[in-house]
Amino acid sequence: MKAKITFSLVVALALALATPGVRISATPNPQAKSGVDRLYVIDCGDGTGSDESHWTPGVNVGTPIGFPGHCYLIHHTQGWVLWDTGIDDAVAQLPNHEEVFHEWGPGTGPIWRKPITLAAQLEEIHVKPSDIKLMAVSHSHPDHAGNVEMFPNTLMLVQKVEYEWAGSRQDTVGFNKKHPVKLVDGDLDIFGDGSLVLLSTPGHTPGHQSLLVRLPKTGPVILSGDAVHFQTSFEHRYVPDNNWNKQASLQSVDKLAAVIAKEHAQLWINHDQSQSDSQKKLPAYYE
């Protein structure tokens, strides 16, 4: 009980400081010790795209590409935090365990498969949905927010503009208005210890956000959501034609590049196949 009270107080204080319009620095308080000790990479969808150039306009036209999807479970001394929720676990019950994400209209990809559910992977490490005390989604596309209601009582952090925009199109998830939510406007140091910092990175969607995680041994990593889709997207500044705003997308990638340079951080790109293949997955974890 004491841990729960402590967590609630810390979250309440941190969120109370998140005054709309005020950007909180990604630089931690030098006297505060990071509370993060573990990060799990979770398989949250196995996707394939028929044409890489959907995401890299004019490049590799017609080339099929692997398109993995991930969620990330983070253990903080104050409780479990979930970043993104992946493709809806219900896809695992569909014929062939697959669903097409209609990004560019009917019949377009990627095709998403769900060979293993988020629920099953959490159970593997003995974490129940009710154990997740805080969650955040990078944005409202269904491959990132498909399982939000698996955690109906978990406080969700989402950019205010994204929350208002979500559900406005066929390819977004409309958030349940009864779900506990804290609407964020800009950057946010979630616990005030620099361990988890939301970074406002609009462009892919109006309220897209990324997450800076400071791990004690691995060092800082940025969970980039869909600010970029592949490593080549980051290197060459490729912006998909269906992004909400190209200029905002480029500015957000520049922002991430500046944080990477300052923090000597790794960029963990949600849909990059080669990077995914090199990462250890749950039940293994990063410290």
KEKE-3310 file (N, C-alpha, C; in steps of 0.2 Angstrom, whole numbers, plus 5000, padded with zeros to 4 digits):
npx = (5004:5010:5019:5010:5004:5015:5019:5007:5008:5020:5018:5007:5012:5022:5014:5007:5015:5016:5012:5001:5009:5021:5037:5046:5063:5074:5085:5091:5088:5103:5105:5096:5092:5090:5076:5073:5076:5074:5070:5059:5058:5045:5036:5024:5017:5019:5023:5022:5027:5022:5028:5041:5043:5032:5035:5047:5048:5050:5061:5067:5056:5042:5048:5047:5046:5051:5041:5041:5033:5033:5031:5035:5040:5043:5052:5050:5056:5044:5034:5026:5028:5021:5025:5017:5005:5003:4997:4980:4976:4966:4968:4975:4965:4959:4956:4971:4978:4979:4979:4975:4981:4974:4982:4984:4972:4959:4965:4978:4995:5004:5003:4997:5002:4998:5006:5009:5002:5000:4995:4999:5013:5015:5010:5020:5030:5025:5017:5002:4989:4983:4994:5001:5004:5006:5004:5009:5006:5013:5007:4990:4988:4983:4992:5000:4992:4982:4979:4974:4963:4965:4970:4961:4960:4972:4982:4984:4996:4995:4998:4989:4983:4984:4975:4963:4962:4962:4953:4948:4949:4949:4960:4964:4964:4950:4950:4944:4933:4931:4942:4955:4965:4979:4982:4994:5005:5017:5035:5038:5045:5042:5043:5051:5064:5072:5072:5062:5057:5045:5045:5039:5035:5029:5021:5021:5009:4997:4999:5010:5022:5038:5049:5061:5072:5082:5093:5102:5113:5113:5112:5106:5091:5081:5064:5056:5044:5034:5041:5052:5053:5062:5080:5086:5077:5079:5092:5092:5081:5069:5051:5036:5022:5010:5011:5005:5011:5023:5034:5034:5037:5050:5056:5054:5062:5075:5075:5076:5088:5096:5095:5100:5113:5117:5115:5121:5114:5105:5095:5080:5071:5055:5049:5060:5067:5080:5086:5077:5079:5091:5089:5086:5073:5058:5057:5070:5079:5084:5096)
npy = (4994:5006:5009:5011:5023:5032:5031:5037:5050:5055:5055:5064:5076:5078:5079:5090:5100:5101:5113:5118:5123:5125:5120:5107:5104:5092:5089:5081:5084:5086:5082:5072:5055:5043:5034:5023:5006:4995:4990:4982:4976:4973:4962:4968:4966:4959:4965:4967:4976:4980:4989:4998:5012:5019:5024:5029:5040:5039:5031:5015:5009:4999:4989:4975:4976:4972:4975:4977:4979:4987:4987:4994:4990:4998:4998:5007:5014:5018:5011:5002:5006:5009:5010:5014:5003:4994:4983:4978:4965:4957:4954:4943:4933:4933:4926:4919:4926:4940:4957:4971:4987:5001:5012:5020:5020:5008:4991:4994:4993:4992:4974:4967:4955:4945:4935:4932:4938:4954:4953:4940:4940:4949:4942:4932:4937:4939:4950:4959:4967:4976:4980:4990:5006:5018:5024:5028:5034:5035:5040:5040:5030:5014:5003:5007:5011:5001:4993:5000:5000:4988:4991:4998:5006:5013:5027:5038:5046:5058:5069:5084:5089:5078:5069:5076:5075:5062:5048:5055:5051:5037:5029:5030:5028:5031:5038:5031:5041:5039:5034:5036:5050:5061:5076:5082:5096:5098:5095:5084:5080:5066:5060:5069:5066:5065:5052:5048:5056:5064:5069:5081:5078:5082:5079:5067:5063:5076:5077:5069:5060:5057:5046:5049:5039:5036:5024:5015:5007:5004:5017:5032:5031:5034:5031:5031:5031:5034:5045:5043:5030:5021:5017:5023:5033:5042:5045:5051:5059:5056:5058:5051:5053:5053:5058:5069:5083:5089:5098:5100:5087:5086:5095:5089:5078:5084:5089:5077:5073:5083:5080:5067:5070:5078:5070:5058:5048:5033:5029:5021:5014:5011:5003:4998:4985:4978:4983:4979:4965:4964:4967:4962:4953:4953:4939:4944:4959:4977:4986)
npz = (5000:5004:4994:4983:4987:4987:4974:4968:4974:4969:4955:4954:4959:4949:4937:4941:4939:4926:4917:4905:4889:4894:4892:4898:4903:4896:4903:4917:4935:4943:4956:4958:4957:4944:4943:4935:4931:4923:4906:4895:4879:4869:4859:4848:4837:4821:4807:4788:4774:4757:4749:4751:4748:4752:4764:4762:4752:4734:4735:4734:4727:4727:4734:4745:4763:4780:4794:4809:4825:4841:4859:4875:4891:4906:4921:4935:4950:4956:4951:4937:4920:4904:4887:4873:4866:4855:4842:4842:4853:4849:4836:4835:4835:4823:4806:4800:4809:4806:4800:4790:4789:4785:4778:4767:4761:4756:4756:4757:4765:4781:4782:4797:4809:4823:4831:4845:4860:4868:4881:4884:4885:4895:4905:4906:4912:4924:4926:4929:4920:4928:4936:4929:4931:4925:4909:4892:4875:4860:4849:4840:4831:4826:4827:4838:4848:4850:4861:4872:4880:4887:4899:4908:4920:4921:4922:4908:4898:4886:4872:4872:4859:4851:4858:4856:4842:4839:4832:4822:4810:4799:4801:4814:4832:4842:4858:4873:4882:4895:4900:4912:4910:4907:4900:4890:4886:4876:4881:4894:4910:4917:4931:4937:4939:4929:4923:4914:4900:4892:4875:4864:4848:4835:4819:4811:4816:4823:4837:4840:4851:4858:4868:4880:4888:4902:4906:4919:4915:4901:4897:4890:4880:4866:4863:4848:4843:4829:4824:4815:4803:4799:4800:4789:4786:4796:4794:4781:4781:4777:4774:4775:4763:4769:4781:4794:4794:4785:4787:4801:4804:4800:4808:4820:4819:4818:4831:4839:4834:4840:4854:4854:4851:4862:4873:4870:4866:4861:4847:4846:4835:4831:4820:4813:4805:4805:4816:4826:4825:4831:4844:4861:4867:4878:4888:4892:4897:4897:4906)
capx = (5000:5014:5022:5005:5003:5021:5018:5002:5010:5025:5014:5002:5016:5025:5009:5004:5020:5016:5008:5001:5013:5028:5041:5051:5069:5076:5090:5088:5091:5109:5105:5090:5094:5085:5072:5072:5081:5073:5066:5058:5056:5039:5034:5018:5015:5023:5021:5026:5024:5023:5031:5045:5043:5026:5038:5053:5046:5054:5067:5066:5049:5040:5052:5044:5050:5048:5038:5039:5030:5035:5029:5040:5038:5048:5051:5053:5055:5038:5029:5027:5026:5020:5025:5013:5001:5003:4991:4975:4977:4960:4970:4977:4959:4957:4959:4978:4980:4982:4974:4978:4981:4973:4986:4983:4965:4957:4969:4985:4998:5006:4999:4999:5000:4999:5007:5009:4998:5003:4993:5003:5020:5015:5009:5026:5035:5020:5014:4995:4987:4982:5000:5003:5002:5006:5005:5009:5006:5017:5001:4984:4987:4981:4998:5003:4987:4977:4977:4974:4958:4967:4972:4956:4961:4979:4982:4987:4999:4995:4997:4982:4981:4983:4969:4957:4962:4961:4947:4945:4951:4948:4966:4966:4960:4947:4951:4938:4933:4931:4949:4959:4970:4982:4983:5001:5006:5025:5039:5037:5049:5037:5044:5055:5071:5075:5073:5058:5055:5041:5047:5034:5038:5023:5023:5018:5002:4998:5002:5015:5027:5043:5051:5068:5073:5089:5094:5108:5119:5113:5113:5100:5088:5075:5059:5054:5037:5034:5044:5055:5051:5068:5086:5087:5072:5082:5098:5091:5076:5063:5045:5030:5018:5003:5012:5001:5014:5030:5039:5034:5041:5058:5059:5055:5068:5080:5075:5078:5095:5100:5095:5105:5120:5118:5114:5124:5108:5103:5088:5077:5066:5049:5048:5066:5068:5087:5087:5073:5082:5097:5087:5084:5066:5055:5058:5076:5078:5089:5096)
capy = (5000:5012:5010:5014:5030:5035:5032:5042:5057:5057:5057:5070:5082:5079:5081:5096:5105:5101:5118:5119:5128:5126:5114:5105:5102:5085:5089:5080:5087:5083:5079:5067:5049:5040:5028:5017:5000:4989:4991:4977:4977:4968:4961:4970:4966:4957:4968:4967:4981:4978:4994:5003:5019:5022:5027:5033:5043:5039:5027:5008:5009:4992:4984:4973:4977:4970:4981:4975:4984:4985:4991:4995:4990:5001:4997:5013:5013:5020:5007:5000:5011:5006:5015:5011:4996:4989:4981:4975:4958:4954:4952:4936:4929:4934:4922:4920:4931:4946:4963:4976:4994:5005:5019:5024:5018:5001:4987:4995:4990:4986:4969:4966:4949:4945:4928:4932:4944:4958:4950:4934:4942:4952:4936:4928:4940:4940:4957:4960:4974:4981:4982:4995:5012:5024:5023:5034:5032:5040:5043:5037:5025:5007:4999:5010:5012:4996:4989:5005:4998:4982:4995:5004:5011:5016:5034:5038:5053:5059:5076:5086:5090:5071:5067:5079:5073:5055:5046:5060:5048:5029:5025:5032:5026:5036:5036:5031:5047:5037:5032:5041:5053:5068:5079:5085:5101:5099:5091:5083:5076:5063:5059:5075:5064:5064:5046:5047:5062:5064:5074:5083:5077:5082:5079:5061:5066:5082:5077:5063:5061:5051:5046:5048:5034:5035:5018:5016:5003:5005:5024:5035:5029:5037:5027:5037:5030:5035:5051:5041:5023:5016:5021:5027:5038:5046:5048:5055:5064:5054:5059:5048:5057:5054:5062:5075:5089:5087:5103:5098:5080:5087:5099:5085:5074:5088:5090:5071:5073:5087:5077:5062:5073:5081:5065:5052:5043:5028:5030:5015:5015:5006:4999:4996:4977:4976:4985:4974:4959:4964:4968:4956:4954:4950:4941:4948:4966:4981:4989)
capz = (5000:5004:4987:4979:4989:4985:4967:4967:4976:4964:4948:4955:4959:4943:4932:4942:4937:4919:4915:4898:4886:4897:4890:4904:4900:4896:4907:4924:4941:4944:4962:4958:4955:4940:4946:4930:4932:4918:4901:4891:4872:4868:4852:4848:4830:4816:4800:4782:4769:4751:4745:4756:4746:4756:4770:4759:4745:4729:4736:4735:4725:4725:4737:4751:4769:4786:4798:4816:4830:4848:4865:4879:4898:4910:4928:4939:4957:4958:4947:4930:4915:4898:4882:4867:4867:4850:4838:4846:4854:4845:4829:4836:4835:4816:4802:4799:4814:4803:4799:4786:4792:4779:4779:4761:4758:4756:4753:4758:4770:4781:4785:4803:4812:4830:4833:4852:4862:4873:4887:4886:4886:4902:4910:4906:4918:4930:4927:4927:4917:4934:4939:4925:4935:4921:4902:4887:4868:4855:4845:4840:4826:4829:4829:4844:4853:4849:4867:4877:4885:4891:4905:4909:4926:4921:4919:4901:4896:4879:4870:4871:4852:4849:4861:4852:4835:4838:4830:4817:4803:4799:4803:4821:4838:4846:4865:4877:4886:4902:4902:4915:4906:4908:4893:4890:4881:4876:4884:4901:4914:4921:4938:4940:4941:4922:4920:4908:4898:4885:4870:4859:4841:4830:4812:4809:4818:4826:4844:4841:4856:4859:4875:4882:4894:4905:4909:4922:4912:4894:4895:4887:4873:4864:4860:4844:4840:4822:4822:4809:4803:4798:4801:4783:4787:4801:4791:4775:4783:4773:4777:4772:4760:4772:4788:4795:4792:4783:4790:4808:4804:4799:4814:4826:4818:4820:4838:4841:4833:4845:4860:4853:4851:4868:4878:4868:4866:4856:4844:4845:4830:4832:4814:4809:4805:4807:4823:4830:4825:4835:4851:4865:4869:4884:4895:4893:4897:4897:4912)
cpx = (5004:5017:5017:5004:5009:5021:5013:5004:5015:5022:5010:5007:5020:5020:5007:5009:5020:5011:5007:5005:5020:5032:5046:5057:5070:5082:5088:5091:5097:5109:5099:5093:5089:5082:5071:5078:5080:5069:5066:5056:5051:5037:5026:5014:5020:5021:5025:5022:5026:5027:5035:5044:5037:5029:5044:5052:5051:5060:5064:5058:5048:5044:5049:5049:5046:5046:5036:5036:5032:5031:5035:5038:5044:5047:5054:5052:5048:5032:5031:5024:5026:5020:5022:5010:5001:4997:4986:4976:4971:4962:4972:4971:4957:4960:4966:4981:4983:4976:4978:4976:4980:4976:4984:4976:4965:4963:4977:4988:5000:5001:5001:4997:5001:5000:5007:5006:5002:5002:4997:5010:5020:5015:5016:5031:5031:5018:5007:4994:4986:4988:5003:5000:5002:5007:5005:5009:5009:5012:4995:4983:4986:4987:5002:4998:4981:4975:4976:4969:4959:4969:4967:4956:4968:4979:4987:4990:4998:4995:4990:4979:4980:4976:4963:4957:4961:4954:4944:4946:4950:4954:4968:4961:4957:4947:4944:4938:4932:4937:4952:4965:4973:4985:4990:5002:5014:5028:5037:5042:5044:5037:5048:5062:5075:5075:5068:5055:5051:5044:5042:5038:5033:5026:5020:5010:5003:5001:5007:5020:5032:5045:5058:5069:5080:5090:5101:5114:5119:5114:5106:5098:5082:5070:5055:5047:5037:5037:5048:5053:5056:5074:5088:5083:5076:5088:5097:5084:5070:5056:5039:5025:5011:5005:5007:5004:5021:5035:5039:5038:5048:5060:5059:5061:5074:5081:5078:5086:5099:5100:5100:5112:5122:5119:5118:5120:5108:5096:5085:5070:5061:5049:5054:5067:5075:5088:5083:5076:5088:5095:5085:5077:5064:5055:5065:5074:5084:5090:5100)
cpy = (5006:5014:5013:5021:5034:5037:5038:5049:5059:5059:5063:5076:5083:5082:5088:5102:5106:5106:5118:5124:5129:5119:5113:5102:5095:5084:5087:5084:5083:5079:5073:5061:5046:5034:5022:5012:4995:4992:4985:4979:4971:4968:4962:4970:4964:4960:4967:4973:4979:4983:4999:5010:5023:5026:5031:5035:5043:5035:5020:5006:5001:4987:4982:4975:4974:4976:4979:4981:4982:4989:4990:4995:4993:5000:5003:5011:5014:5016:5006:5005:5008:5011:5011:5004:4992:4988:4977:4968:4954:4951:4945:4931:4929:4928:4923:4924:4937:4951:4968:4983:4998:5012:5023:5022:5011:4997:4988:4993:4995:4980:4967:4959:4949:4938:4927:4939:4948:4955:4944:4935:4945:4947:4932:4931:4942:4947:4957:4967:4979:4983:4988:5002:5018:5021:5029:5031:5037:5043:5038:5032:5018:5003:5002:5011:5007:4993:4994:5002:4991:4985:5000:5008:5014:5023:5035:5045:5053:5067:5078:5087:5083:5068:5070:5077:5066:5053:5050:5057:5040:5026:5027:5029:5031:5034:5036:5037:5046:5035:5037:5044:5060:5070:5083:5090:5102:5094:5090:5078:5072:5062:5065:5072:5063:5057:5044:5054:5062:5070:5075:5082:5077:5081:5072:5061:5072:5082:5071:5065:5055:5051:5044:5044:5034:5029:5018:5012:5005:5012:5026:5032:5033:5032:5032:5036:5030:5042:5049:5033:5019:5021:5025:5033:5044:5049:5052:5059:5062:5055:5056:5054:5058:5056:5068:5082:5087:5091:5101:5092:5082:5091:5094:5080:5077:5089:5083:5071:5077:5084:5071:5064:5075:5075:5059:5046:5038:5030:5023:5016:5009:5001:4996:4988:4975:4978:4980:4967:4958:4965:4962:4958:4951:4942:4944:4955:4970:4985:4996)
cpz = (5000:4997:4982:4980:4987:4978:4965:4968:4971:4957:4949:4955:4952:4937:4934:4940:4929:4916:4908:4895:4889:4895:4896:4901:4901:4900:4914:4929:4943:4951:4963:4954:4950:4943:4941:4931:4927:4912:4897:4884:4871:4861:4852:4842:4825:4809:4794:4778:4762:4747:4750:4754:4749:4761:4768:4752:4740:4729:4737:4733:4724:4729:4744:4757:4775:4790:4805:4820:4837:4853:4870:4886:4902:4917:4931:4946:4960:4955:4940:4925:4908:4892:4876:4869:4861:4846:4843:4847:4850:4839:4829:4835:4827:4812:4800:4803:4811:4801:4794:4789:4786:4779:4773:4757:4758:4753:4753:4764:4776:4783:4792:4806:4819:4832:4841:4855:4867:4880:4889:4888:4893:4907:4911:4911:4924:4932:4924:4924:4923:4937:4935:4928:4930:4914:4898:4880:4864:4851:4844:4835:4829:4831:4835:4849:4853:4856:4873:4882:4888:4898:4907:4915:4926:4918:4913:4900:4888:4878:4869:4864:4849:4851:4857:4845:4834:4837:4825:4810:4804:4802:4810:4826:4842:4854:4869:4882:4894:4905:4906:4911:4909:4902:4894:4885:4880:4879:4892:4905:4919:4928:4941:4941:4934:4919:4914:4906:4891:4881:4865:4852:4836:4823:4809:4810:4822:4833:4845:4847:4856:4866:4876:4889:4896:4909:4913:4919:4905:4892:4892:4880:4872:4860:4855:4841:4832:4819:4815:4809:4802:4800:4795:4783:4791:4797:4785:4775:4778:4777:4773:4769:4765:4780:4788:4793:4791:4786:4797:4809:4804:4805:4820:4825:4820:4828:4841:4840:4838:4852:4860:4854:4858:4873:4876:4868:4860:4853:4843:4841:4830:4826:4810:4810:4808:4814:4828:4830:4830:4843:4855:4867:4875:4883:4897:4894:4897:4904:4911)
residu = (MET:LYS:ALA:LYS:ILE:THR:PHE:SER:LEU:VAL:VAL:ALA:LEU:ALA:LEU:ALA:LEU:ALA:THR:PRO:GLY:VAL:ARG:ILE:SER:ALA:THR:PRO:ASN:PRO:GLN:ALA:LYS:SER:GLY:VAL:ASP:ARG:LEU:TYR:VAL:ILE:ASP:CYS:GLY:ASP:GLY:THR:GLY:SER:ASP:GLU:SER:HIS:TRP:THR:PRO:GLY:VAL:ASN:VAL:GLY:THR:PRO:ILE:GLY:PHE:PRO:GLY:HIS:CYS:TYR:LEU:ILE:HIS:HIS:THR:GLN:GLY:TRP:VAL:LEU:TRP:ASP:THR:GLY:ILE:ASP:ASP:ALA:VAL:ALA:GLN:LEU:PRO:ASN:HIS:GLU:GLU:VAL:PHE:HIS:GLU:TRP:GLY:PRO:GLY:THR:GLY:PRO:ILE:TRP:ARG:LYS:PRO:ILE:THR:LEU:ALA:ALA:GLN:LEU:GLU:GLU:ILE:HIS:VAL:LYS:PRO:SER:ASP:ILE:LYS:LEU:MET:ALA:VAL:SER:HIS:SER:HIS:PRO:ASP:HIS:ALA:GLY:ASN:VAL:GLU:MET:PHE:PRO:ASN:THR:LEU:MET:LEU:VAL:GLN:LYS:VAL:GLU:TYR:GLU:TRP:ALA:GLY:SER:ARG:GLN:ASP:THR:VAL:GLY:PHE:ASN:LYS:LYS:HIS:PRO:VAL:LYS:LEU:VAL:ASP:GLY:ASP:LEU:ASP:ILE:PHE:GLY:ASP:GLY:SER:LEU:VAL:LEU:LEU:SER:THR:PRO:GLY:HIS:THR:PRO:GLY:HIS:GLN:SER:LEU:LEU:VAL:ARG:LEU:PRO:LYS:THR:GLY:PRO:VAL:ILE:LEU:SER:GLY:ASP:ALA:VAL:HIS:PHE:GLN:THR:SER:PHE:GLU:HIS:ARG:TYR:VAL:PRO:ASP:ASN:ASN:TRP:ASN:LYS:GLN:ALA:SER:LEU:GLN:SER:VAL:ASP:LYS:LEU:ALA:ALA:VAL:ILE:ALA:LYS:GLU:HIS:ALA:GLN:LEU:TRP:ILE:ASN:HIS:ASP:GLN:SER:GLN:SER:ASP:SER:GLN:LYS:LYS:LEU:PRO:ALA:TYR:TYR:GLU)
# end
